[in-house]
Amino acid sequence: MSVHKYSLKTIEGNDILLSEFSGKKLLIVNVASECGLTPQYEQLEELYSATDRDQFEIIGIPANNFGGQEPGSNEEIAAFCQTNFGTTFPMMAKISVTGEDQHELYQYLTKKSLNGIADVEMVWNFQKMLIDENGRLVKSVHPQTLPIDDEIVNWING
């Protein structure tokens, strides 16, 4: 099992297979525009700009699961990210990352029975999932840990 078997819609509404990222490390992060952690978009973009596209990608996934902090439409979210942070990393359409309507990708990422690594509790916006080149979950990183933290940068470069 790996994330490569799943597909998402981009924020523009196009289908994307996560298998397109095979051979690259991924940082999958649930994002929200009205969160106290929203300034992390700046560090996500900094990290994205500083890394090799052949080896690493960031996938931003808007979700409105925590505190109603991502109420906007995909179009509004895209405009917010571009205007305020100049984001260039791939952004997906809004999904649910927890609860009864949890997207199947996040079912994989949070259930040991599916990912073979760990049960992961989604605790807030900007929780980072580190995925290896084979599409397997490596670990979940706490939302308050900055994207440019040594723990993440060393994993990317390791």
Secondary structure, 3 states (H helix, E strand, C coil): CCHHHCEEEECCCCEEEHHHHCCCEEEEEEECCCCCCCCHHHHHHHHHHCCCCCCEEEEEEECCCCCCCCCCCHHHHHHHHHHHHCCCCCEECCCCCCCCCCCHHHHHHHCHHHHCCCCCCCCCCCCEEEECCCCCEEEEECCCCCCCCHHHHHHHHC
